[in-house]
Amino acid sequence: MASKSLIMASLVASAAAFAPVSQTASSTALKAFENEIGAQPPLGFFDPLGLLDDADQERFDRLRYVEVKHGRICMLAIVGHIVTAAGIRCGGDIALGVPFTDMKAGLGFFDTISGG
């Protein structure tokens, strides 16, 4: 009898987890940036760290510029990694008497260049 009531209670609790919940509309102070490029449904303007809570348009533009710049640097770094992993090396020496062609890919370059 106790096991049946335990099973029934767990079924009711699991069914309650899927019941619809009414959501209240949340207001944010970032409505000024809702119409910027990149703000799209369902999130709208997404600022999880609150970097732009009290920001003006100049600060927004600066952060957007820095984000694009860092994204471009990351893309170049990935291209450099892919090219190096493919075995393509620059001509010349990376250090005195150590040519680029002798360098190993990835973190293996630590084996090639001495620390001193």
Secondary structure, DSSP 8 states (H G I E B T S, - for coil): -HHHHHHHHHHHHHHHTTS---------GGGGGTTSTT-BTTTBS--TT-TTTT--HHHHHHHHHHHHHHHHHHHHHHHHHHHHHTT---SSEEETTEEGGG--SGGGHHHHS---
